């Protein structure tokens, strides 16, 4: 039973990561403008078509950065055309403009492509087939969750540690006050759209590496599901959007694995209705369930990570020639597991008994030095203040 659902679980993790990348764009724009960028799913689709046409005449080393830059510029252009002129307009007018921009992009793609599906190019390395826990899958399935974690960590660092991030946080708290304090709101909003479009371009590469047919309306459903993920995780919260994306992707794939493919899309929108209906109760239940399943998720993540070096050791120590011996074949997995565990224990031992004590001693000595320095600094400051006061009085 577990082996039957494992491919669907892996696919769900991959698709969930792609939903998460799109959902971050929704939640960032909402955090500042308090509105939904309905054209975001179409920007995701345009990125797919740009890759198709770019790779037709250019090598991938040029096509990939070119598509990312073009998608970012498209996101900025959408903001300048559809949102900036309506900065002080009623919210309904801005929403209508966003929907209009979505249809404009869709119809432009219909006009350019003639409505025909285009084959997405195979990206090297991530499109290769690998074996994970005995299941054949594309490498993009393994790469996507780690890539999402890295990008989210970089984004959170950007928002928390940089000047533009501080401006984004100020604008999300109080738009008008941020303007009065001298923050260039238009630049902040354009930057927000640029970041969201960048993530949409990366998500597009991951998504179409699995689902290679690109049509003018293909981004509508992933866009809607990413929107539901953003709402489910608490719209305006980046970690919440990521968690929502993974939950929806995994549940959708498991429903398909259970044979109820027809209801996989319905589940997403049923979830949206439930969340909007009983939002606080849903969050409370999710918190309780999260505490229950966290140990299992942690164990699965550790097993998933350890499986990579285990497979490496197994391939290099137990070649096909060695595996012809039945005893060696049976020992391959236990020996690989034991080797990896020994390496992990060795590294942890060195860190705990070698590195950590040195760090503790270093910070302890630093603390003592600071403690001893503070009285001297205070005495020096008082002496300087006394001498300055005396000089001025003279």
NUVO-957698 format. One record per residue (C-alpha): residue number from 1; x, y, z. Coordinates in Angstrom, 1 decimal, decimal comma. Last residue first. Example, Ala and Ser with C-alpha at 12.3 -4.5 7.8 and 13.67 -1.06 7.14 Angstrom:
BEGIN
- num_X_Y_Z
- 2_13,7_-1,1_7,1
- 1_12,3_-4,5_7,8
This chain:
BEGIN
- num_X_Y_Z
- 394_37,6_78,2_31,3
- 393_34,0_76,8_31,5
- 392_34,4_75,2_28,1
- 391_37,7_73,5_29,1
- 390_36,2_72,3_32,3
- 389_33,2_70,8_30,6
- 388_35,5_69,1_28,0
- 387_37,7_67,7_30,8
- 386_34,8_66,4_32,7
- 385_33,2_64,7_29,6
- 384_36,6_63,2_28,7
- 383_36,9_61,8_32,2
- 382_33,4_60,5_32,2
- 381_33,9_58,8_28,9
- 380_37,2_57,2_30,0
- 379_35,6_55,9_33,2
- 378_32,7_54,5_31,2
- 377_35,1_52,8_28,7
- 376_37,1_51,4_31,5
- 375_33,9_50,1_33,2
- 374_32,8_48,5_29,9
- 373_36,1_46,8_29,0
- 372_36,0_44,2_31,8
- 371_32,5_43,0_30,8
- 370_33,5_43,1_27,1
- 369_36,5_40,9_27,8
- 368_34,5_38,5_29,9
- 367_31,9_38,2_27,2
- 366_34,6_37,6_24,6
- 365_36,2_34,9_26,8
- 364_32,8_33,2_27,1
- 363_32,2_33,6_23,3
- 362_35,5_31,9_22,5
- 361_35,1_29,2_25,2
- 360_31,6_28,3_23,9
- 359_32,8_28,3_20,3
- 358_35,7_26,0_21,2
- 357_33,4_23,7_23,2
- 356_31,0_23,6_20,1
- 355_33,7_22,7_17,6
- 354_35,3_19,7_19,1
- 353_32,9_17,7_21,3
- 352_29,6_18,6_19,6
- 351_30,8_19,2_16,1
- 350_33,3_16,3_16,0
- 349_30,7_14,0_17,5
- 348_28,0_15,2_15,0
- 347_30,4_14,5_12,1
- 346_31,3_11,1_13,4
- 345_27,6_10,2_14,1
- 344_26,7_11,2_10,6
- 343_29,6_9,2_9,0
- 342_28,8_6,2_11,1
- 341_25,1_6,5_10,1
- 340_26,0_6,7_6,5
- 339_28,3_3,6_6,7
- 338_25,7_1,6_8,6
- 337_23,0_2,4_6,0
- 336_25,3_1,5_3,1
- 335_26,3_-1,8_4,9
- 334_22,6_-2,6_5,6
- 333_21,7_-1,9_2,0
- 332_24,4_-3,9_0,2
- 331_24,5_-6,9_2,6
- 330_21,8_-8,8_0,8
- 329_23,5_-8,3_-2,6
- 328_26,9_-9,3_-1,0
- 327_25,4_-12,6_0,2
- 326_23,7_-13,3_-3,1
- 325_27,0_-12,8_-5,1
- 324_26,1_-11,3_-8,4
- 323_26,0_-8,0_-6,5
- 322_29,8_-7,7_-6,7
- 321_29,8_-7,6_-10,5
- 320_26,8_-5,2_-10,5
- 319_28,7_-2,8_-8,3
- 318_28,4_-2,8_-4,5
- 317_30,8_-0,2_-3,2
- 316_30,1_2,6_-5,7
- 315_26,4_2,1_-6,3
- 314_25,6_1,4_-2,6
- 313_27,7_4,3_-1,4
- 312_25,8_6,7_-3,6
- 311_22,5_5,2_-2,8
- 310_23,2_5,6_0,9
- 309_24,4_9,2_0,3
- 308_21,0_10,0_-1,2
- 307_18,8_7,9_1,2
- 306_20,0_9,9_4,2
- 305_18,0_13,0_3,0
- 304_14,8_11,0_2,5
- 303_15,2_9,1_5,8
- 302_15,7_12,4_7,6
- 301_12,7_14,0_5,9
- 300_10,6_10,9_6,7
- 299_11,6_11,1_10,4
- 298_10,8_14,8_10,5
- 297_7,4_14,2_8,9
- 296_6,7_11,4_11,3
- 295_7,7_13,5_14,3
- 294_5,6_16,5_13,0
- 293_2,4_14,4_12,5
- 292_0,9_14,9_15,9
- 291_2,0_18,5_16,4
- 290_0,8_19,4_13,0
- 289_-2,6_17,8_13,6
- 288_-3,1_20,1_16,6
- 287_-1,9_23,2_14,7
- 286_-4,1_22,2_11,8
- 285_-7,1_21,9_14,1
- 284_-6,5_25,3_15,5
- 283_-6,1_26,9_12,1
- 282_-9,3_25,3_10,9
- 281_-11,2_26,6_13,9
- 280_-9,9_30,1_13,2
- 279_-10,9_30,1_9,6
- 278_-14,4_28,4_9,9
- 277_-16,2_29,5_6,7
- 276_-13,3_31,0_4,7
- 275_-11,2_27,9_5,4
- 274_-14,0_25,5_4,6
- 273_-14,8_27,2_1,3
- 272_-11,1_27,2_0,3
- 271_-10,8_23,5_1,2
- 270_-13,8_22,8_-1,1
- 269_-11,9_24,7_-3,7
- 268_-8,9_22,5_-3,5
- 267_-10,9_19,3_-3,1
- 266_-12,8_20,0_-6,3
- 265_-9,5_19,9_-8,3
- 264_-8,7_16,3_-7,1
- 263_-12,3_15,2_-7,4
- 262_-12,1_13,7_-10,9
- 261_-8,9_11,9_-10,0
- 260_-10,6_9,8_-7,4
- 259_-8,5_6,7_-7,9
- 258_-6,7_6,8_-4,5
- 257_-3,5_7,9_-6,2
- 256_-5,4_11,0_-7,6
- 255_-6,5_11,8_-4,1
- 254_-2,9_11,4_-2,9
- 253_-1,8_13,9_-5,6
- 252_-4,3_16,5_-4,6
- 251_-3,5_16,1_-0,9
- 250_0,3_16,5_-1,5
- 249_-0,1_19,6_-3,7
- 248_-2,7_21,2_-1,4
- 247_-0,5_20,7_1,7
- 246_2,7_21,8_-0,1
- 245_1,1_25,0_-1,3
- 244_-0,5_25,8_2,1
- 243_2,9_25,4_3,8
- 242_4,5_27,8_1,3
- 241_1,7_30,4_1,6
- 240_1,9_30,2_5,4
- 239_5,7_30,8_5,3
- 238_5,1_33,9_3,2
- 237_2,2_35,3_5,2
- 236_0,0_38,0_3,5
- 235_-2,9_35,6_2,9
- 234_-3,0_33,1_5,8
- 233_-1,8_29,7_4,9
- 232_-5,2_28,7_3,4
- 231_-5,5_32,0_1,6
- 230_-2,1_31,7_0,0
- 229_-2,8_28,0_-0,9
- 228_-6,1_29,0_-2,4
- 227_-4,3_31,5_-4,6
- 226_-1,8_28,9_-5,6
- 225_-4,7_26,6_-6,6
- 224_-6,2_29,4_-8,7
- 223_-2,8_30,1_-10,4
- 222_-2,2_26,4_-11,0
- 221_-5,7_26,3_-12,6
- 220_-5,3_29,4_-14,8
- 219_-1,7_28,7_-15,9
- 218_-2,6_26,3_-18,6
- 217_-4,9_28,8_-20,4
- 216_-2,6_29,8_-23,2
- 215_-1,3_26,3_-23,7
- 214_2,1_24,7_-22,6
- 213_2,3_20,9_-22,7
- 212_5,4_19,7_-20,8
- 211_3,8_18,8_-17,4
- 210_6,8_17,7_-15,3
- 209_9,5_20,1_-16,6
- 208_6,6_22,5_-17,1
- 207_6,1_22,9_-13,3
- 206_9,8_23,4_-12,4
- 205_10,5_25,9_-15,1
- 204_7,2_27,7_-14,4
- 203_8,0_27,9_-10,7
- 202_11,3_29,6_-11,5
- 201_9,4_32,1_-13,7
- 200_6,7_32,6_-11,0
- 199_9,4_33,2_-8,4
- 198_10,9_36,0_-10,6
- 197_7,4_37,4_-11,2
- 196_6,8_37,7_-7,4
- 195_10,2_39,3_-6,9
- 194_9,5_41,8_-9,7
- 193_6,0_42,5_-8,5
- 192_7,4_43,4_-5,0
- 191_10,1_45,5_-6,6
- 190_7,5_47,5_-8,5
- 189_5,5_48,0_-5,3
- 188_8,6_49,2_-3,4
- 187_9,5_51,6_-6,3
- 186_6,0_53,1_-6,3
- 185_6,1_53,4_-2,5
- 184_9,2_55,6_-2,4
- 183_9,5_55,8_1,3
- 182_9,7_59,4_2,5
- 181_8,0_59,0_5,9
- 180_4,7_60,4_4,5
- 179_4,7_57,5_2,0
- 178_5,2_54,9_4,8
- 177_2,3_56,6_6,7
- 176_0,0_56,1_3,8
- 175_0,7_52,4_3,3
- 174_0,7_51,4_6,9
- 173_1,9_47,9_7,9
- 172_2,5_46,5_4,4
- 171_4,3_49,7_3,4
- 170_6,6_49,5_6,5
- 169_7,4_45,8_5,8
- 168_8,2_46,6_2,1
- 167_10,4_49,5_3,2
- 166_12,3_47,3_5,6
- 165_12,8_44,8_2,8
- 164_14,2_47,5_0,6
- 163_16,6_48,4_3,4
- 162_17,8_44,8_3,8
- 161_17,7_42,3_6,7
- 160_14,2_41,2_7,3
- 159_12,7_41,2_3,8
- 158_15,8_40,0_2,1
- 157_16,4_37,3_4,7
- 156_12,8_36,1_4,3
- 155_13,4_36,0_0,5
- 154_16,6_34,1_0,8
- 153_15,0_31,6_3,2
- 152_12,0_31,3_0,8
- 151_14,4_30,7_-2,1
- 150_16,4_28,0_-0,3
- 149_13,3_26,2_1,0
- 148_11,6_26,3_-2,5
- 147_14,8_24,9_-4,1
- 146_14,9_22,0_-1,5
- 145_11,2_21,2_-2,3
- 144_11,8_21,4_-6,1
- 143_15,0_19,4_-6,4
- 142_13,6_16,0_-5,6
- 141_10,6_16,1_-8,0
- 140_12,8_18,0_-10,6
- 139_15,0_14,8_-10,6
- 138_12,3_13,0_-12,5
- 137_10,8_9,9_-11,0
- 136_11,4_6,2_-10,8
- 135_10,5_4,8_-7,4
- 134_12,7_2,5_-5,3
- 133_13,1_4,9_-2,5
- 132_14,1_7,6_-5,0
- 131_15,3_6,5_-8,4
- 130_16,3_9,2_-10,9
- 129_15,1_10,3_-14,3
- 128_16,6_13,4_-15,9
- 127_14,5_16,5_-16,4
- 126_16,4_18,4_-13,6
- 125_19,8_17,6_-15,3
- 124_19,2_19,3_-18,6
- 123_15,9_21,1_-19,2
- 122_13,7_19,3_-21,6
- 121_11,9_21,9_-23,8
- 120_8,2_22,6_-23,3
- 119_6,1_21,3_-26,2
- 118_3,6_23,9_-27,4
- 117_-0,1_23,5_-27,3
- 116_-2,0_25,3_-30,1
- 115_-4,2_28,3_-29,4
- 114_-3,0_30,2_-32,5
- 113_0,3_30,7_-30,6
- 112_0,6_34,5_-30,9
- 111_-3,1_35,3_-30,9
- 110_-3,9_32,8_-28,0
- 109_-1,0_34,2_-26,0
- 108_-2,3_37,8_-26,5
- 107_-5,8_36,5_-25,5
- 106_-4,4_35,1_-22,2
- 105_-2,4_38,3_-21,5
- 104_-5,3_40,6_-22,1
- 103_-7,6_38,3_-20,1
- 102_-5,4_38,6_-17,0
- 101_-5,0_42,3_-17,6
- 100_-8,8_42,7_-17,5
- 99_-9,0_40,7_-14,3
- 98_-6,4_43,1_-12,7
- 97_-8,3_46,1_-14,0
- 96_-11,5_44,9_-12,6
- 95_-9,8_44,3_-9,2
- 94_-8,4_47,9_-9,3
- 93_-11,8_49,4_-10,0
- 92_-13,3_47,4_-7,2
- 91_-10,6_48,6_-4,8
- 90_-11,7_52,2_-5,4
- 89_-9,1_54,4_-7,1
- 88_-6,1_56,0_-5,4
- 87_-3,4_53,8_-6,9
- 86_-5,4_53,3_-10,1
- 85_-2,7_54,5_-12,6
- 84_-0,1_52,3_-10,8
- 83_-2,2_49,0_-11,0
- 82_-2,8_47,9_-14,6
- 81_-0,1_49,5_-16,6
- 80_2,8_50,0_-14,2
- 79_2,1_46,8_-12,3
- 78_1,8_44,7_-15,5
- 77_5,0_46,3_-16,8
- 76_6,9_45,2_-13,6
- 75_5,6_41,7_-14,0
- 74_6,6_41,7_-17,7
- 73_10,1_42,9_-16,7
- 72_10,5_40,0_-14,2
- 71_9,3_37,6_-16,9
- 70_11,8_39,0_-19,4
- 69_14,7_38,7_-16,8
- 68_13,7_35,0_-16,0
- 67_13,4_34,2_-19,7
- 66_16,8_35,7_-20,6
- 65_18,4_33,9_-17,6
- 64_17,1_30,5_-18,9
- 63_17,6_31,2_-22,7
- 62_21,3_32,1_-22,5
- 61_22,6_28,9_-21,0
- 60_19,8_27,0_-22,7
- 59_21,2_27,8_-26,1
- 58_19,2_30,2_-28,4
- 57_17,0_29,7_-31,4
- 56_14,1_27,4_-30,4
- 55_15,2_27,7_-26,8
- 54_13,8_31,2_-26,6
- 53_10,4_30,3_-28,1
- 52_9,6_27,5_-25,7
- 51_11,1_29,4_-22,7
- 50_9,0_32,5_-23,5
- 49_5,9_30,2_-23,7
- 48_6,5_28,9_-20,1
- 47_7,2_32,4_-18,8
- 46_4,0_33,6_-20,4
- 45_2,1_30,9_-18,4
- 44_3,5_32,1_-15,0
- 43_2,6_35,6_-16,0
- 42_-0,9_34,3_-16,7
- 41_-1,1_32,9_-13,2
- 40_-0,1_36,3_-11,8
- 39_-2,8_38,2_-13,7
- 38_-5,3_37,9_-10,9
- 37_-3,0_40,1_-8,7
- 36_-5,1_40,0_-5,5
- 35_-5,5_43,1_-3,4
- 34_-4,3_44,5_-0,1
- 33_-1,6_46,6_-1,9
- 32_1,3_45,7_0,4
- 31_0,6_42,2_1,8
- 30_-1,6_41,3_-1,2
- 29_1,3_41,7_-3,5
- 28_3,5_39,5_-1,3
- 27_0,7_36,9_-0,8
- 26_0,0_36,4_-4,5
- 25_3,7_36,2_-5,5
- 24_4,3_33,7_-2,6
- 23_1,5_31,6_-4,0
- 22_3,3_31,0_-7,3
- 21_6,4_29,6_-5,5
- 20_4,1_27,5_-3,2
- 19_2,2_26,0_-6,1
- 18_5,5_24,8_-7,5
- 17_6,5_23,4_-4,1
- 16_3,2_21,6_-3,9
- 15_3,7_20,1_-7,3
- 14_7,0_18,6_-6,1
- 13_5,7_17,4_-2,8
- 12_2,6_16,0_-4,5
- 11_4,7_14,1_-7,1
- 10_6,7_12,5_-4,3
- 9_3,5_11,5_-2,5
- 8_2,0_10,2_-5,7
- 7_5,1_8,0_-6,3
- 6_4,9_6,7_-2,7
- 5_1,2_5,8_-2,9
- 4_1,6_2,3_-4,3
- 3_4,7_1,6_-2,3
- 2_2,8_2,4_0,9
- 1_0,0_0,0_0,0
